Amino acid sequence: MRKLKESRRPEILDAALAVAAERGLDGVSMRAVAQHLGLTPMALYGYFRSKDELLDAVLGRLLAEVPEPPDGLGWREVIEHLAYGLRAVAARHPSALPLLFTRPAVSPAAVRIVDVVYQALLAAGIPAAEVPRLERMLSTFVIGHVSSEVNGRFGDGSLDPRARRAQLPPEQLPGHQALADHLDAPVDWNQEFRTDLRDLCDLVERLVRSVRPTA
């Protein structure tokens, strides 16, 4: 297997993020990135063997922006630190965020983050057999929440909650009618993110208590 060049990789990854911001992730191609840099597409193949390899590297570039937790944090604080770090990255690079759903976590930065979560869960007292599942649960929540925030799923859209309910007769939306007062209230997404993360960590603690032998 031929050895790939390294010297311009950071510049190429920055260009790929710029193309994603301008055209969306579907607009990222070897040709588009090369054009952004004033290069030929063949020049990029000296750095990445394929578009898939380029996209994996872009995801690694995003995750490398998540700062490592400082020493001395408890396991909950480690999880929160990483969650808020990823949320900040999502806000900076919303167009590239779908990579978190579509690319495997194969870059060193991605593996590093997963390992930090593994260590936190082990420190919490989670049985080793349960750690991979709980890491997936936590990461799926964080990725899903931040993606919904930056891509508009949590937005009001063209209709407010009351107008959306009015599209169907009340008898067809009994759940919405029962929750109407709560659905009409404004949502503090920062507070909801904190509360959801706290609730998930509470679930982790309950699991720990359930497997510890009683005195």
C-alpha positions as CSV (number, residue, x, y, z in Angstrom):
1,M,0.0,0.0,0.0
2,R,1.4,3.4,-1.1
3,K,2.4,5.8,1.6
4,L,0.2,8.9,1.8
5,K,1.5,12.5,2.1
6,E,0.9,14.4,5.3
7,S,2.1,17.9,4.8
8,R,-1.2,19.5,3.6
9,R,-3.7,17.2,5.3
10,P,-4.8,19.9,7.8
11,E,-5.3,22.4,5.0
12,I,-7.3,19.8,3.0
13,L,-9.5,19.0,6.0
14,D,-10.1,22.7,6.6
15,A,-11.1,23.0,2.9
16,A,-13.5,20.1,3.2
17,L,-15.2,21.7,6.2
18,A,-15.5,25.0,4.3
19,V,-17.1,23.2,1.3
20,A,-19.5,21.5,3.7
21,A,-20.4,24.9,5.1
22,E,-21.0,26.3,1.7
23,R,-22.7,23.4,-0.1
24,G,-23.8,21.0,2.6
25,L,-22.1,17.6,3.3
26,D,-23.4,16.1,0.0
27,G,-21.4,18.8,-1.8
28,V,-18.1,17.5,-0.4
29,S,-16.2,15.6,-3.1
30,M,-12.6,15.2,-4.0
31,R,-13.1,17.5,-6.9
32,A,-14.9,20.2,-4.9
33,V,-12.3,20.2,-2.2
34,A,-9.5,20.3,-4.7
35,Q,-11.1,23.2,-6.5
36,H,-11.4,25.1,-3.2
37,L,-7.6,24.7,-2.8
38,G,-6.8,25.4,-6.4
39,L,-5.5,21.9,-6.9
40,T,-6.3,19.0,-9.2
41,P,-8.4,16.2,-7.8
42,M,-5.5,13.8,-8.5
43,A,-3.4,15.9,-6.1
44,L,-5.8,15.0,-3.3
45,Y,-5.3,11.3,-3.9
46,G,-1.8,11.7,-2.7
47,Y,-3.3,12.5,0.8
48,F,-6.5,10.4,0.8
49,R,-7.1,7.2,-1.2
50,S,-10.9,7.9,-1.5
51,K,-13.7,10.2,-0.6
52,D,-14.6,7.8,2.2
53,E,-11.1,8.1,3.7
54,L,-11.4,11.9,3.4
55,L,-14.8,12.0,5.2
56,D,-13.4,9.7,8.0
57,A,-10.5,12.2,8.4
58,V,-13.0,15.1,8.5
59,L,-14.9,13.4,11.3
60,G,-11.6,12.8,13.2
61,R,-10.8,16.5,12.7
62,L,-14.2,17.5,14.3
63,L,-13.7,15.1,17.2
64,A,-10.2,16.3,17.8
65,E,-11.8,19.7,18.7
66,V,-13.4,18.1,21.8
67,P,-11.1,19.0,24.6
68,E,-9.8,16.3,26.9
69,P,-11.3,16.4,30.4
70,P,-8.9,17.9,33.0
71,D,-7.4,15.5,35.6
72,G,-9.3,15.0,38.8
73,L,-12.8,15.1,37.5
74,G,-15.4,12.6,38.8
75,W,-17.0,10.3,36.3
76,R,-20.1,12.4,35.9
77,E,-18.0,15.5,35.3
78,V,-16.0,13.6,32.6
79,I,-19.2,12.7,30.8
80,E,-20.6,16.2,31.0
81,H,-17.3,17.7,29.8
82,L,-17.3,15.6,26.7
83,A,-21.0,16.1,26.1
84,Y,-20.7,19.9,26.2
85,G,-17.5,19.8,24.2
86,L,-19.2,17.9,21.4
87,R,-22.2,20.3,21.6
88,A,-19.8,23.2,21.0
89,V,-18.2,21.5,18.1
90,A,-21.7,20.9,16.6
91,A,-22.5,24.6,16.9
92,R,-19.3,25.5,15.0
93,H,-19.7,22.9,12.2
94,P,-23.4,22.1,11.8
95,S,-23.1,21.2,8.1
96,A,-20.6,18.4,8.8
97,L,-22.4,17.0,11.8
98,P,-24.2,14.2,9.9
99,L,-20.8,12.5,9.7
100,L,-21.4,11.5,13.3
101,F,-24.3,9.3,12.2
102,T,-22.9,8.0,8.9
103,R,-19.2,7.4,9.5
104,P,-17.6,4.8,11.8
105,A,-15.6,6.0,14.8
106,V,-12.3,4.9,13.4
107,S,-10.1,8.0,13.8
108,P,-7.6,8.2,16.7
109,A,-9.7,11.2,18.1
110,A,-12.9,9.2,18.0
111,V,-11.3,6.2,19.7
112,R,-9.8,8.5,22.3
113,I,-13.2,9.9,23.2
114,V,-14.8,6.5,23.5
115,D,-12.0,5.3,25.7
116,V,-12.4,8.2,28.0
117,V,-16.1,7.3,28.4
118,Y,-15.2,3.7,29.0
119,Q,-12.8,4.8,31.8
120,A,-15.5,7.0,33.3
121,L,-18.1,4.3,33.4
122,L,-15.6,1.8,34.8
123,A,-14.8,4.4,37.5
124,A,-18.5,4.7,38.2
125,G,-18.5,1.0,39.1
126,I,-20.4,-0.2,36.0
127,P,-19.7,-3.9,35.3
128,A,-17.4,-4.3,32.4
129,A,-19.9,-6.2,30.3
130,E,-22.3,-3.3,30.5
131,V,-19.9,-0.5,29.7
132,P,-20.0,-0.7,25.8
133,R,-23.8,-0.6,25.8
134,L,-24.0,2.4,28.2
135,E,-21.4,4.2,26.1
136,R,-23.5,3.7,23.1
137,M,-26.6,4.9,25.0
138,L,-24.9,8.1,26.2
139,S,-23.2,8.9,22.9
140,T,-26.5,8.3,20.9
141,F,-28.3,10.8,23.2
142,V,-25.6,13.5,22.9
143,I,-25.2,13.1,19.1
144,G,-29.0,13.0,18.6
145,H,-29.6,16.0,20.8
146,V,-26.9,18.3,19.3
147,S,-27.9,17.3,15.8
148,S,-31.5,18.1,16.5
149,E,-30.5,21.5,17.9
150,V,-28.3,22.6,15.1
151,N,-30.3,21.2,12.2
152,G,-33.6,22.6,13.2
153,R,-35.6,19.6,14.5
154,F,-36.2,21.4,17.8
155,G,-37.2,24.6,16.1
156,D,-40.7,26.1,15.8
157,G,-40.8,25.8,12.0
158,S,-43.5,27.8,10.2
159,L,-46.2,26.9,12.8
160,D,-46.2,27.3,16.6
161,P,-47.3,24.3,18.7
162,R,-50.9,25.4,18.9
163,A,-51.1,25.9,15.1
164,R,-49.6,22.4,14.5
165,R,-52.2,20.8,16.8
166,A,-55.0,22.7,14.9
167,Q,-54.1,20.8,11.7
168,L,-56.0,17.7,13.1
169,P,-59.2,17.4,15.1
170,P,-58.6,17.3,18.9
171,E,-59.9,13.7,19.1
172,Q,-57.1,12.6,16.8
173,L,-54.5,14.1,19.1
174,P,-55.4,13.1,22.7
175,G,-51.9,13.2,23.9
176,H,-51.2,16.6,22.5
177,Q,-54.4,17.9,24.0
178,A,-53.5,16.5,27.4
179,L,-50.1,18.2,27.3
180,A,-51.2,21.4,25.6
181,D,-50.2,23.8,28.4
182,H,-46.7,22.2,28.5
183,L,-46.3,22.1,24.8
184,D,-47.1,25.8,24.4
185,A,-44.4,26.8,27.0
186,P,-41.0,27.9,25.7
187,V,-38.2,25.5,26.0
188,D,-34.7,26.3,27.4
189,W,-32.6,23.9,25.4
190,N,-29.6,24.5,27.6
191,Q,-31.5,23.4,30.6
192,E,-33.1,20.5,28.8
193,F,-29.7,19.2,27.7
194,R,-28.4,19.5,31.3
195,T,-31.4,17.8,32.7
196,D,-31.4,14.9,30.2
197,L,-27.7,14.3,30.7
198,R,-28.2,14.3,34.5
199,D,-31.1,11.8,34.2
200,L,-29.0,9.5,32.1
201,C,-26.2,9.6,34.7
202,D,-28.7,8.9,37.4
203,L,-29.7,5.8,35.4
204,V,-26.1,4.7,35.4
205,E,-25.8,5.2,39.2
206,R,-29.0,3.1,39.7
207,L,-27.4,0.3,37.7
208,V,-24.3,0.5,39.9
209,R,-26.4,0.3,43.0
210,S,-28.4,-2.7,41.6
211,V,-25.3,-4.8,41.0
212,R,-23.4,-3.9,44.2
213,P,-23.8,-6.6,46.9
214,T,-25.8,-5.3,50.0
215,A,-23.9,-5.3,53.3
